Amino acid sequence: KGRRRMALQIVEELHASSAASPPPLRLTVEEQRSKLASLHPEGNDLDTLPPPSGNPLRRSTAMQFTADGLEQSIRNLDLSVSAGWSGWSNLLIIKTVLHSPMRVEIIASLCAFFTTWVDGSLPAQVANMFAVARGVLVPKDEGSGVRPLGIGEAWYRLFGRYILSRLGVIGSLLPLQMGGGACSGVEIAARVCQLALDMDSDSTPICVGSLDIKNAFNSI
């Protein structure tokens, strides 16, 4: 009876919270297109990157893809990440590559394919396809608007994961950037700020500034 009463109490609390929450914001297809278009301003000359400098041969040999390294990057893929525009998800990549009887041949082909990304031999039309992200508009809890999310292509994320594992950049941005892969980095920064405010005195005043830039990713 005690467990049943507890279960009923939990159900009642969930029902009350769902009834009190505002209805989700639903946008038509045209409204979604208009919102996504407003988040991507028109490009200009500043958006064009300069041509790569240096010896092309040196650039092509700077990053070598190995079968063992790529396989480990595939095994470390996050299974909770949604699929990009092509429909490929991390789970699908793992099952297709690692569970295939032709695993060795597939990984070798992927190494050769990713090498074309580095040495610049991948056609621009193909490269642009992998740079596309799937836009998702998530309604905010208070019902005041939507929160835009961009889900990149799974193969592009795999490529980036391998590059980052070879370069060893995790922790290299500390202590100026706490959200660059450090474990609980953002939480540590928030707690340090709170401790500084709690220890504030008249002799050494402490000020913490918080800045939220609208559409920062596509504006800066």
Z-matrix of the N, CA and C atoms (Angstrom, degrees):
N
C 1 1.459
C 2 1.524 1 111.14
N 3 1.359 2 115.90 1 -37.96
C 4 1.457 3 119.13 2 -179.93
C 5 1.519 4 111.86 3 -61.86
N 6 1.342 5 117.02 4 -42.41
C 7 1.455 6 120.48 5 179.68
C 8 1.526 7 110.87 6 -68.35
N 9 1.337 8 116.64 7 -38.15
C 10 1.458 9 119.39 8 179.22
C 11 1.521 10 110.70 9 -65.40
N 12 1.336 11 116.27 10 -41.25
C 13 1.461 12 119.54 11 178.77
C 14 1.524 13 110.64 12 -63.97
N 15 1.341 14 116.47 13 -39.45
C 16 1.464 15 120.22 14 178.95
C 17 1.521 16 111.02 15 -65.88
N 18 1.346 17 116.51 16 -41.02
C 19 1.459 18 120.32 17 179.20
C 20 1.526 19 110.83 18 -64.22
N 21 1.334 20 117.08 19 -42.05
C 22 1.458 21 120.46 20 178.52
C 23 1.524 22 111.27 21 -63.89
N 24 1.341 23 116.52 22 -36.97
C 25 1.457 24 120.15 23 179.16
C 26 1.530 25 110.96 24 -65.22
N 27 1.332 26 115.63 25 -40.55
C 28 1.466 27 119.64 26 179.09
C 29 1.525 28 110.64 27 -64.91
N 30 1.357 29 116.31 28 -42.52
C 31 1.456 30 120.60 29 178.81
C 32 1.522 31 110.70 30 -61.89
N 33 1.332 32 117.49 31 -42.29
C 34 1.465 33 120.94 32 179.52
C 35 1.526 34 111.10 33 -64.27
N 36 1.338 35 117.20 34 -39.31
C 37 1.461 36 120.20 35 178.76
C 38 1.529 37 110.77 36 -65.90
N 39 1.333 38 116.65 37 -42.08
C 40 1.461 39 119.63 38 178.07
C 41 1.518 40 111.49 39 -63.98
N 42 1.333 41 116.30 40 -40.42
C 43 1.459 42 120.25 41 179.22
C 44 1.524 43 110.84 42 -65.00
N 45 1.337 44 116.37 43 -40.43
C 46 1.465 45 119.74 44 -179.91
C 47 1.522 46 111.10 45 -66.91
N 48 1.342 47 116.62 46 -40.33
C 49 1.465 48 119.25 47 -179.48
C 50 1.527 49 111.52 48 -67.97
N 51 1.335 50 116.45 49 -37.37
C 52 1.467 51 119.33 50 179.08
C 53 1.520 52 111.33 51 -70.34
N 54 1.327 53 117.19 52 -33.76
C 55 1.458 54 120.44 53 179.37
C 56 1.524 55 111.19 54 -71.92
N 57 1.343 56 116.49 55 -31.16
C 58 1.462 57 119.86 56 -178.06
C 59 1.514 58 112.52 57 -81.27
N 60 1.329 59 117.43 58 -21.89
C 61 1.461 60 120.18 59 -177.08
C 62 1.526 61 110.00 60 -74.40
N 63 1.346 62 117.25 61 145.86
C 64 1.471 63 119.97 62 -179.78
C 65 1.516 64 110.92 63 -69.32
N 66 1.310 65 117.73 64 154.12
C 67 1.465 66 119.69 65 179.54
C 68 1.515 67 110.43 66 -64.45
N 69 1.331 68 118.42 67 146.95
C 70 1.466 69 120.66 68 -179.40
C 71 1.530 70 111.32 69 -64.22
N 72 1.332 71 113.98 70 146.56
C 73 1.453 72 120.11 71 179.28
C 74 1.514 73 109.26 72 -79.55
N 75 1.320 74 116.74 73 121.36
C 76 1.454 75 121.73 74 -177.89
C 77 1.530 76 108.95 75 -110.30
N 78 1.314 77 115.46 76 126.70
C 79 1.456 78 121.53 77 -179.24
C 80 1.517 79 109.28 78 -111.39
N 81 1.303 80 115.48 79 144.00
C 82 1.455 81 119.80 80 174.24
C 83 1.522 82 109.42 81 -73.23
N 84 1.318 83 116.08 82 169.64
C 85 1.462 84 120.07 83 -179.72
C 86 1.529 85 110.45 84 -61.56
N 87 1.311 86 117.10 85 -42.51
C 88 1.461 87 120.95 86 179.30
C 89 1.527 88 111.12 87 -64.60
N 90 1.336 89 117.38 88 -39.52
C 91 1.463 90 120.50 89 178.02
C 92 1.523 91 110.92 90 -65.45
N 93 1.339 92 117.39 91 -38.22
C 94 1.452 93 120.41 92 177.31
C 95 1.529 94 111.02 93 -64.51
N 96 1.333 95 116.71 94 -42.90
C 97 1.460 96 120.10 95 178.54
C 98 1.520 97 111.14 96 -62.48
N 99 1.328 98 116.57 97 -42.92
C 100 1.447 99 120.63 98 -179.81
C 101 1.526 100 111.37 99 -64.12
N 102 1.333 101 116.63 100 -40.35
C 103 1.461 102 120.79 101 179.82
C 104 1.521 103 110.58 102 -66.71
N 105 1.306 104 117.89 103 -45.32
C 106 1.459 105 121.21 104 179.91
C 107 1.527 106 110.72 105 -65.05
N 108 1.330 107 117.03 106 -37.66
C 109 1.462 108 119.86 107 178.80
C 110 1.523 109 111.14 108 -65.78
N 111 1.334 110 117.20 109 -36.10
C 112 1.463 111 120.14 110 179.88
C 113 1.528 112 111.96 111 -68.96
N 114 1.334 113 117.11 112 -22.49
C 115 1.464 114 121.04 113 179.70
C 116 1.518 115 112.48 114 -84.45
N 117 1.325 116 117.65 115 -5.86
C 118 1.462 117 121.52 116 -179.11
C 119 1.526 118 108.64 117 -123.63
N 120 1.324 119 117.02 118 90.23
C 121 1.477 120 119.54 119 -178.91
C 122 1.521 121 111.53 120 -65.29
N 123 1.318 122 115.13 121 160.23
C 124 1.454 123 121.15 122 179.34
C 125 1.529 124 110.18 123 -62.69
N 126 1.336 125 115.30 124 140.08
C 127 1.451 126 119.83 125 -179.62
C 128 1.516 127 112.20 126 -75.85
N 129 1.326 128 116.05 127 162.30
C 130 1.456 129 121.82 128 176.95
C 131 1.522 130 108.77 129 -141.25
N 132 1.319 131 115.99 130 -171.79
C 133 1.463 132 120.12 131 -176.82
C 134 1.520 133 112.42 132 -64.16
N 135 1.333 134 117.41 133 -26.61
C 136 1.462 135 120.07 134 -179.47
C 137 1.520 136 111.59 135 -69.68
N 138 1.322 137 118.47 136 -18.90
C 139 1.458 138 121.43 137 -179.63
C 140 1.524 139 112.17 138 -81.73
N 141 1.323 140 118.44 139 -12.46
C 142 1.461 141 121.78 140 -178.33
C 143 1.525 142 109.99 141 -86.05
N 144 1.309 143 116.29 142 119.51
C 145 1.463 144 120.75 143 -179.58
C 146 1.519 145 110.23 144 -75.14
N 147 1.319 146 117.89 145 145.73
C 148 1.468 147 120.00 146 177.31
C 149 1.522 148 110.28 147 -68.83
N 150 1.325 149 117.82 148 157.34
C 151 1.470 150 119.69 149 178.55
C 152 1.521 151 110.95 150 -63.77
N 153 1.328 152 117.99 151 147.12
C 154 1.475 153 120.30 152 179.93
C 155 1.517 154 110.45 153 -62.71
N 156 1.315 155 114.76 154 143.34
C 157 1.456 156 120.80 155 -179.26
C 158 1.520 157 109.60 156 -105.97
N 159 1.328 158 115.66 157 163.94
C 160 1.453 159 120.33 158 177.93
C 161 1.511 160 112.07 159 100.10
N 162 1.309 161 115.06 160 -178.81
C 163 1.457 162 122.46 161 -178.95
C 164 1.522 163 110.14 162 -74.25
N 165 1.343 164 119.92 163 122.78
C 166 1.478 165 120.60 164 179.31
C 167 1.519 166 112.30 165 -58.07
N 168 1.330 167 118.17 166 -35.67
C 169 1.461 168 119.99 167 179.85
C 170 1.509 169 110.85 168 -66.26
N 171 1.334 170 115.79 169 -37.91
C 172 1.461 171 119.51 170 178.86
C 173 1.523 172 110.47 171 -66.26
N 174 1.349 173 116.72 172 -38.48
C 175 1.465 174 119.92 173 178.57
C 176 1.525 175 110.88 174 -65.26
N 177 1.323 176 118.07 175 -38.28
C 178 1.454 177 120.48 176 -175.80
C 179 1.510 178 112.08 177 -71.35
N 180 1.325 179 117.51 178 -25.83
C 181 1.461 180 120.09 179 -178.69
C 182 1.526 181 111.95 180 -99.51
N 183 1.338 182 117.01 181 2.51
C 184 1.459 183 119.03 182 -177.56
C 185 1.525 184 111.11 183 -69.18
N 186 1.322 185 117.86 184 -32.44
C 187 1.459 186 121.32 185 -178.67
C 188 1.518 187 109.33 186 -129.49
N 189 1.319 188 116.05 187 114.23
C 190 1.458 189 121.96 188 178.93
C 191 1.520 190 108.79 189 -106.15
N 192 1.315 191 115.99 190 127.69
C 193 1.458 192 121.06 191 178.27
C 194 1.515 193 109.58 192 -88.09
N 195 1.317 194 115.95 193 125.84
C 196 1.456 195 121.71 194 178.56
C 197 1.515 196 109.60 195 -109.08
N 198 1.328 197 115.52 196 150.98
C 199 1.462 198 120.25 197 -178.34
C 200 1.524 199 111.16 198 -63.71
N 201 1.338 200 116.73 199 -42.29
C 202 1.473 201 119.68 200 -179.32
C 203 1.522 202 111.22 201 -65.03
N 204 1.334 203 116.29 202 -42.66
C 205 1.462 204 119.14 203 -179.26
C 206 1.517 205 112.60 204 -66.67
N 207 1.337 206 116.06 205 -40.58
C 208 1.458 207 119.12 206 179.72
C 209 1.522 208 111.16 207 -68.81
N 210 1.318 209 116.77 208 -39.77
C 211 1.469 210 119.68 209 178.13
C 212 1.520 211 110.87 210 -61.92
N 213 1.333 212 117.15 211 -40.47
C 214 1.460 213 119.97 212 178.63
C 215 1.519 214 111.21 213 -65.79
N 216 1.338 215 117.03 214 -37.70
C 217 1.467 216 120.17 215 177.33
C 218 1.519 217 111.06 216 -64.29
N 219 1.334 218 117.05 217 -37.05
C 220 1.464 219 120.70 218 177.86
C 221 1.521 220 110.24 219 -66.85
N 222 1.322 221 116.99 220 -41.43
C 223 1.469 222 120.07 221 179.74
C 224 1.533 223 111.44 222 -64.72
N 225 1.322 224 117.57 223 -27.61
C 226 1.465 225 121.07 224 -177.58
C 227 1.523 226 113.08 225 -89.28
N 228 1.322 227 118.05 226 4.94
C 229 1.458 228 120.19 227 -179.51
C 230 1.525 229 111.31 228 -63.92
N 231 1.310 230 115.88 229 142.73
C 232 1.463 231 122.74 230 179.44
C 233 1.526 232 109.10 231 -79.24
N 234 1.318 233 116.80 232 119.75
C 235 1.462 234 120.92 233 -176.81
C 236 1.528 235 112.79 234 -78.18
N 237 1.315 236 118.04 235 -11.35
C 238 1.460 237 120.40 236 -177.60
C 239 1.529 238 112.66 237 -88.34
N 240 1.332 239 118.00 238 -3.36
C 241 1.456 240 121.63 239 -177.93
C 242 1.526 241 109.83 240 -81.19
N 243 1.313 242 116.40 241 136.94
C 244 1.464 243 121.22 242 -179.98
C 245 1.520 244 111.13 243 -74.06
N 246 1.312 245 115.05 244 165.33
C 247 1.461 246 121.14 245 -178.79
C 248 1.517 247 110.72 246 -78.57
N 249 1.325 248 115.95 247 155.69
C 250 1.453 249 122.10 248 176.30
C 251 1.517 250 111.16 249 -84.47
N 252 1.326 251 116.06 250 -160.22
C 253 1.462 252 120.18 251 -174.38
C 254 1.526 253 112.52 252 -66.80
N 255 1.336 254 118.41 253 -28.02
C 256 1.462 255 120.84 254 -176.19
C 257 1.521 256 113.14 255 -79.90
N 258 1.335 257 117.27 256 -15.16
C 259 1.455 258 120.37 257 -176.78
C 260 1.511 259 113.85 258 96.38
N 261 1.338 260 117.71 259 -12.13
C 262 1.461 261 120.82 260 177.08
C 263 1.526 262 109.81 261 -72.58
N 264 1.324 263 115.38 262 128.27
C 265 1.462 264 121.54 263 176.32
C 266 1.522 265 108.91 264 -114.84
N 267 1.321 266 116.17 265 167.44
C 268 1.466 267 119.85 266 178.14
C 269 1.523 268 111.16 267 -62.14
N 270 1.333 269 116.85 268 -39.04
C 271 1.453 270 120.18 269 178.69
C 272 1.524 271 111.05 270 -63.28
N 273 1.326 272 116.30 271 -40.89
C 274 1.454 273 119.88 272 179.76
C 275 1.532 274 111.09 273 -66.65
N 276 1.329 275 117.41 274 -37.32
C 277 1.461 276 120.24 275 177.11
C 278 1.520 277 110.54 276 -64.12
N 279 1.320 278 116.76 277 -43.51
C 280 1.465 279 120.16 278 -179.71
C 281 1.522 280 110.82 279 -61.55
N 282 1.328 281 116.56 280 -46.86
C 283 1.468 282 119.46 281 -178.33
C 284 1.526 283 111.51 282 -67.70
N 285 1.321 284 117.15 283 -38.13
C 286 1.463 285 120.36 284 -177.37
C 287 1.524 286 111.72 285 -70.88
N 288 1.327 287 117.17 286 -39.42
C 289 1.460 288 121.07 287 -174.21
C 290 1.530 289 111.47 288 -88.97
N 291 1.315 290 116.69 289 -55.60
C 292 1.467 291 120.09 290 -171.10
C 293 1.522 292 113.12 291 -77.66
N 294 1.320 293 118.36 292 -26.44
C 295 1.455 294 121.42 293 -177.16
C 296 1.525 295 112.63 294 -98.80
N 297 1.294 296 116.38 295 9.58
C 298 1.465 297 119.98 296 -178.73
C 299 1.532 298 110.27 297 -91.71
N 300 1.334 299 118.24 298 143.27
C 301 1.474 300 120.12 299 174.71
C 302 1.527 301 112.22 300 -64.53
N 303 1.323 302 117.51 301 -16.14
C 304 1.464 303 122.04 302 177.63
C 305 1.534 304 110.48 303 -104.72
N 306 1.329 305 115.96 304 34.97
C 307 1.461 306 121.11 305 -176.28
C 308 1.519 307 111.66 306 -56.93
N 309 1.321 308 118.31 307 -44.22
C 310 1.466 309 121.60 308 -177.19
C 311 1.521 310 110.59 309 -63.23
N 312 1.345 311 116.60 310 -45.00
C 313 1.463 312 120.23 311 -179.34
C 314 1.530 313 111.60 312 -66.67
N 315 1.343 314 117.23 313 -39.12
C 316 1.459 315 120.21 314 -179.24
C 317 1.523 316 110.71 315 -65.87
N 318 1.327 317 116.96 316 -44.66
C 319 1.469 318 120.19 317 -179.73
C 320 1.524 319 110.58 318 -64.10
N 321 1.337 320 117.30 319 -38.84
C 322 1.468 321 119.87 320 177.20
C 323 1.524 322 110.99 321 -62.96
N 324 1.324 323 117.05 322 -40.20
C 325 1.466 324 120.31 323 178.19
C 326 1.526 325 110.91 324 -66.63
N 327 1.328 326 116.97 325 -38.34
C 328 1.464 327 120.08 326 178.13
C 329 1.528 328 111.03 327 -65.63
N 330 1.326 329 117.19 328 -38.70
C 331 1.467 330 120.26 329 177.39
C 332 1.531 331 110.26 330 -60.89
N 333 1.334 332 116.10 331 -44.49
C 334 1.467 333 119.57 332 178.98
C 335 1.524 334 110.89 333 -65.81
N 336 1.339 335 115.96 334 -38.20
C 337 1.467 336 119.72 335 -179.79
C 338 1.523 337 110.99 336 -66.61
N 339 1.340 338 117.63 337 -45.18
C 340 1.458 339 120.52 338 -179.39
C 341 1.524 340 111.42 339 -67.40
N 342 1.322 341 117.35 340 -27.29
C 343 1.459 342 119.87 341 177.27
C 344 1.520 343 110.98 342 -63.28
N 345 1.328 344 117.08 343 -34.01
C 346 1.468 345 119.64 344 177.52
C 347 1.518 346 111.60 345 -66.20
N 348 1.332 347 117.82 346 -25.49
C 349 1.457 348 120.77 347 176.09
C 350 1.526 349 110.47 348 -67.24
N 351 1.343 350 115.12 349 -36.54
C 352 1.462 351 119.96 350 -175.07
C 353 1.520 352 111.77 351 -80.82
N 354 1.331 353 117.04 352 -42.70
C 355 1.464 354 119.08 353 -174.79
C 356 1.525 355 113.19 354 -84.04
N 357 1.335 356 117.54 355 -2.82
C 358 1.454 357 120.35 356 175.52
C 359 1.507 358 115.15 357 84.70
N 360 1.329 359 118.15 358 7.15
C 361 1.466 360 119.93 359 -179.22
C 362 1.518 361 113.10 360 -84.82
N 363 1.330 362 118.21 361 -7.58
C 364 1.462 363 120.85 362 177.47
C 365 1.521 364 109.03 363 -71.30
N 366 1.338 365 118.92 364 126.31
C 367 1.471 366 120.70 365 -179.69
C 368 1.516 367 111.60 366 -55.74
N 369 1.323 368 114.99 367 144.70
C 370 1.464 369 120.07 368 -176.76
C 371 1.524 370 111.74 369 -60.85
N 372 1.346 371 117.39 370 -35.88
C 373 1.462 372 119.57 371 -179.55
C 374 1.524 373 110.92 372 -63.32
N 375 1.334 374 116.83 373 -37.76
C 376 1.470 375 120.50 374 179.11
C 377 1.522 376 110.34 375 -72.97
N 378 1.323 377 116.26 376 -41.54
C 379 1.467 378 119.78 377 179.86
C 380 1.524 379 111.45 378 -61.36
N 381 1.324 380 116.96 379 -38.59
C 382 1.465 381 120.15 380 179.65
C 383 1.524 382 111.89 381 -64.56
N 384 1.323 383 117.47 382 -30.67
C 385 1.458 384 120.53 383 178.49
C 386 1.524 385 111.28 384 -64.69
N 387 1.333 386 116.63 385 -38.98
C 388 1.462 387 119.72 386 -179.05
C 389 1.521 388 112.17 387 -77.12
N 390 1.325 389 117.84 388 -14.31
C 391 1.461 390 121.12 389 178.61
C 392 1.522 391 112.41 390 -86.51
N 393 1.339 392 117.21 391 -4.70
C 394 1.463 393 120.70 392 -179.14
C 395 1.527 394 109.96 393 -77.02
N 396 1.321 395 116.35 394 139.59
C 397 1.463 396 122.16 395 176.95
C 398 1.520 397 109.72 396 -117.96
N 399 1.308 398 116.02 397 150.61
C 400 1.464 399 121.54 398 177.39
C 401 1.520 400 109.23 399 -88.59
N 402 1.317 401 116.71 400 120.46
C 403 1.460 402 121.21 401 -178.97
C 404 1.519 403 111.52 402 -86.65
N 405 1.331 404 115.47 403 131.78
C 406 1.468 405 121.81 404 179.35
C 407 1.523 406 108.05 405 -128.79
N 408 1.308 407 116.93 406 129.63
C 409 1.461 408 122.72 407 177.71
C 410 1.521 409 108.97 408 -103.91
N 411 1.328 410 116.45 409 108.46
C 412 1.465 411 122.21 410 -177.11
C 413 1.521 412 108.93 411 -97.41
N 414 1.346 413 119.15 412 122.90
C 415 1.471 414 120.71 413 178.41
C 416 1.524 415 111.17 414 -61.48
N 417 1.321 416 116.46 415 137.41
C 418 1.457 417 121.02 416 176.72
C 419 1.519 418 110.28 417 -73.32
N 420 1.342 419 115.89 418 154.78
C 421 1.459 420 120.45 419 -175.03
C 422 1.523 421 111.83 420 -61.53
N 423 1.335 422 116.54 421 -37.37
C 424 1.457 423 118.87 422 -177.70
C 425 1.516 424 112.74 423 -80.52
N 426 1.335 425 117.29 424 -1.64
C 427 1.449 426 120.85 425 178.09
C 428 1.513 427 114.81 426 72.70
N 429 1.352 428 117.34 427 18.72
C 430 1.458 429 120.70 428 -176.26
C 431 1.522 430 113.23 429 -92.32
N 432 1.301 431 117.65 430 -2.91
C 433 1.458 432 119.65 431 -178.11
C 434 1.515 433 110.38 432 167.93
N 435 1.314 434 115.05 433 -159.72
C 436 1.456 435 120.59 434 -179.00
C 437 1.519 436 109.35 435 -126.49
N 438 1.320 437 115.26 436 155.96
C 439 1.453 438 122.52 437 177.62
C 440 1.525 439 108.20 438 -112.92
N 441 1.334 440 118.47 439 111.78
C 442 1.470 441 120.00 440 -176.87
C 443 1.529 442 111.99 441 -75.84
N 444 1.310 443 115.56 442 136.22
C 445 1.461 444 122.13 443 175.85
C 446 1.524 445 108.65 444 -126.82
N 447 1.310 446 115.62 445 140.73
C 448 1.459 447 121.41 446 176.27
C 449 1.520 448 110.50 447 -113.75
N 450 1.322 449 118.00 448 120.73
C 451 1.463 450 122.81 449 -179.07
C 452 1.523 451 107.84 450 -105.95
N 453 1.304 452 115.60 451 111.39
C 454 1.455 453 120.69 452 -177.63
C 455 1.516 454 112.49 453 -74.40
N 456 1.321 455 115.21 454 165.44
C 457 1.458 456 121.61 455 179.48
C 458 1.520 457 110.33 456 -65.38
N 459 1.341 458 117.10 457 138.33
C 460 1.460 459 121.70 458 -175.47
C 461 1.528 460 111.95 459 -62.31
N 462 1.327 461 117.65 460 -39.74
C 463 1.467 462 120.32 461 179.73
C 464 1.523 463 110.92 462 -66.38
N 465 1.314 464 116.68 463 -36.53
C 466 1.466 465 120.57 464 177.58
C 467 1.527 466 110.20 465 -66.16
N 468 1.331 467 116.94 466 -40.17
C 469 1.464 468 120.22 467 178.39
C 470 1.526 469 110.82 468 -66.55
N 471 1.326 470 117.43 469 -37.33
C 472 1.458 471 120.72 470 176.77
C 473 1.527 472 110.34 471 -63.35
N 474 1.323 473 116.06 472 -43.55
C 475 1.463 474 121.28 473 177.67
C 476 1.525 475 110.20 474 -59.03
N 477 1.330 476 117.08 475 -46.54
C 478 1.457 477 120.57 476 179.42
C 479 1.513 478 112.72 477 -64.78
N 480 1.345 479 117.16 478 -37.47
C 481 1.455 480 120.21 479 178.95
C 482 1.529 481 110.79 480 -62.52
N 483 1.335 482 116.42 481 -41.77
C 484 1.458 483 119.48 482 179.70
C 485 1.532 484 110.87 483 -65.07
N 486 1.341 485 116.49 484 -43.97
C 487 1.464 486 120.45 485 -179.92
C 488 1.528 487 110.62 486 -60.30
N 489 1.329 488 116.43 487 -45.76
C 490 1.459 489 119.80 488 -178.99
C 491 1.521 490 111.83 489 -64.94
N 492 1.339 491 117.69 490 -35.90
C 493 1.459 492 120.14 491 178.48
C 494 1.524 493 111.53 492 -66.59
N 495 1.333 494 117.03 493 -32.35
C 496 1.468 495 120.24 494 179.02
C 497 1.525 496 111.74 495 -78.33
N 498 1.318 497 116.61 496 -35.74
C 499 1.465 498 119.58 497 -177.69
C 500 1.523 499 112.58 498 -79.52
N 501 1.341 500 117.17 499 -23.54
C 502 1.458 501 119.98 500 179.95
C 503 1.518 502 112.85 501 64.53
N 504 1.330 503 117.34 502 48.48
C 505 1.468 504 120.81 503 -175.31
C 506 1.524 505 112.83 504 -88.73
N 507 1.330 506 118.21 505 -9.31
C 508 1.459 507 119.94 506 -178.39
C 509 1.528 508 109.35 507 -63.66
N 510 1.305 509 116.07 508 124.88
C 511 1.453 510 121.47 509 -179.16
C 512 1.514 511 114.01 510 89.35
N 513 1.337 512 117.69 511 -8.02
C 514 1.462 513 119.90 512 -177.22
C 515 1.526 514 112.43 513 -73.51
N 516 1.338 515 117.45 514 -19.74
C 517 1.464 516 120.67 515 -179.86
C 518 1.524 517 112.94 516 -90.63
N 519 1.326 518 116.72 517 -6.06
C 520 1.462 519 119.78 518 178.88
C 521 1.522 520 109.76 519 -69.80
N 522 1.349 521 119.34 520 148.32
C 523 1.471 522 126.45 521 -0.33
C 524 1.530 523 113.38 522 -94.95
N 525 1.343 524 118.19 523 6.88
C 526 1.464 525 119.34 524 -176.91
C 527 1.515 526 111.99 525 -73.03
N 528 1.330 527 118.34 526 -32.98
C 529 1.458 528 122.44 527 -179.77
C 530 1.523 529 108.22 528 -123.63
N 531 1.352 530 115.65 529 111.15
C 532 1.461 531 120.29 530 -176.12
C 533 1.523 532 112.13 531 -89.45
N 534 1.323 533 118.28 532 -11.54
C 535 1.459 534 120.91 533 -177.44
C 536 1.506 535 113.36 534 -99.74
N 537 1.315 536 118.16 535 21.94
C 538 1.461 537 121.53 536 -176.82
C 539 1.503 538 114.42 537 -97.80
N 540 1.315 539 118.04 538 39.03
C 541 1.453 540 121.50 539 177.31
C 542 1.512 541 114.44 540 102.08
N 543 1.330 542 118.24 541 -3.45
C 544 1.459 543 120.69 542 177.58
C 545 1.527 544 109.48 543 -72.45
N 546 1.310 545 116.40 544 138.42
C 547 1.463 546 121.24 545 -178.55
C 548 1.533 547 109.85 546 -63.52
N 549 1.316 548 117.19 547 122.89
C 550 1.473 549 123.69 548 179.92
C 551 1.524 550 111.42 549 55.30
N 552 1.342 551 116.86 550 31.43
C 553 1.461 552 120.39 551 -175.40
C 554 1.509 553 113.35 552 -62.08
N 555 1.335 554 117.23 553 -46.79
C 556 1.461 555 120.52 554 -178.89
C 557 1.523 556 110.77 555 -65.88
N 558 1.324 557 116.96 556 -38.63
C 559 1.468 558 120.05 557 178.37
C 560 1.526 559 110.71 558 -64.12
N 561 1.335 560 116.66 559 -39.28
C 562 1.465 561 120.38 560 178.63
C 563 1.527 562 110.14 561 -62.24
N 564 1.342 563 115.78 562 -43.72
C 565 1.462 564 119.43 563 -179.98
C 566 1.526 565 111.36 564 -61.92
N 567 1.328 566 117.21 565 -41.19
C 568 1.462 567 120.60 566 179.83
C 569 1.525 568 110.89 567 -65.22
N 570 1.321 569 116.79 568 -40.66
C 571 1.468 570 120.07 569 -179.08
C 572 1.533 571 111.17 570 -69.78
N 573 1.323 572 116.94 571 -36.40
C 574 1.465 573 119.93 572 177.39
C 575 1.522 574 110.34 573 -64.11
N 576 1.338 575 116.41 574 -41.93
C 577 1.463 576 120.10 575 177.09
C 578 1.520 577 110.81 576 -62.01
N 579 1.333 578 116.83 577 -42.62
C 580 1.459 579 119.68 578 -179.86
C 581 1.517 580 111.28 579 -64.73
N 582 1.340 581 117.83 580 -40.47
C 583 1.464 582 121.39 581 177.71
C 584 1.523 583 110.83 582 -63.58
N 585 1.351 584 115.94 583 -39.61
C 586 1.461 585 118.85 584 178.95
C 587 1.520 586 111.20 585 -64.06
N 588 1.327 587 117.16 586 -39.26
C 589 1.464 588 120.43 587 178.49
C 590 1.527 589 111.25 588 -68.81
N 591 1.328 590 116.70 589 -38.40
C 592 1.463 591 119.86 590 180.00
C 593 1.522 592 111.69 591 -66.50
N 594 1.321 593 116.78 592 -29.72
C 595 1.468 594 121.28 593 -178.51
C 596 1.521 595 111.72 594 -95.02
N 597 1.319 596 118.21 595 9.09
C 598 1.461 597 122.37 596 -177.96
C 599 1.527 598 110.26 597 -62.03
N 600 1.322 599 115.20 598 138.46
C 601 1.465 600 120.89 599 178.94
C 602 1.520 601 109.03 600 -135.34
N 603 1.340 602 115.29 601 171.23
C 604 1.459 603 119.67 602 -178.36
C 605 1.524 604 111.81 603 -67.22
N 606 1.329 605 116.96 604 -31.34
C 607 1.456 606 120.12 605 -176.64
C 608 1.524 607 112.52 606 -76.05
N 609 1.331 608 116.51 607 -35.00
C 610 1.467 609 120.42 608 -179.28
C 611 1.525 610 108.87 609 -128.49
N 612 1.318 611 117.69 610 80.35
C 613 1.480 612 119.94 611 -179.39
C 614 1.523 613 111.03 612 -66.34
N 615 1.306 614 115.24 613 143.73
C 616 1.468 615 122.84 614 -179.43
C 617 1.520 616 108.84 615 -117.12
N 618 1.311 617 116.06 616 136.50
C 619 1.466 618 121.30 617 177.79
C 620 1.525 619 108.55 618 -130.05
N 621 1.299 620 117.07 619 130.66
C 622 1.459 621 123.33 620 178.32
C 623 1.522 622 108.40 621 -114.73
N 624 1.329 623 115.91 622 123.67
C 625 1.455 624 120.59 623 179.97
C 626 1.512 625 111.42 624 -104.77
N 627 1.327 626 116.51 625 139.45
C 628 1.459 627 122.25 626 178.31
C 629 1.525 628 108.50 627 -126.06
N 630 1.325 629 116.45 628 124.66
C 631 1.462 630 121.60 629 -177.18
C 632 1.520 631 109.34 630 -125.86
N 633 1.299 632 116.70 631 125.63
C 634 1.463 633 122.94 632 178.27
C 635 1.527 634 107.91 633 -116.50
N 636 1.327 635 116.83 634 111.60
C 637 1.457 636 121.74 635 -177.42
C 638 1.522 637 108.94 636 -94.75
N 639 1.317 638 116.52 637 124.55
C 640 1.454 639 120.99 638 179.37
C 641 1.526 640 110.12 639 -66.77
N 642 1.325 641 115.54 640 127.42
C 643 1.474 642 120.84 641 178.41
C 644 1.524 643 110.87 642 54.17
N 645 1.327 644 116.33 643 46.18
C 646 1.463 645 120.74 644 -174.56
C 647 1.518 646 112.15 645 -62.92
N 648 1.325 647 117.63 646 -37.44
C 649 1.470 648 120.37 647 -174.67
C 650 1.514 649 111.24 648 -63.19
N 651 1.326 650 117.35 649 -38.16
C 652 1.463 651 120.72 650 -177.48
C 653 1.517 652 113.45 651 -98.55
N 654 1.335 653 117.55 652 5.18
C 655 1.457 654 120.48 653 -177.77
C 656 1.515 655 113.84 654 -114.35
N 657 1.322 656 118.15 655 -19.14
C 658 1.463 657 121.43 656 -175.47
C 659 1.521 658 109.78 657 -116.25
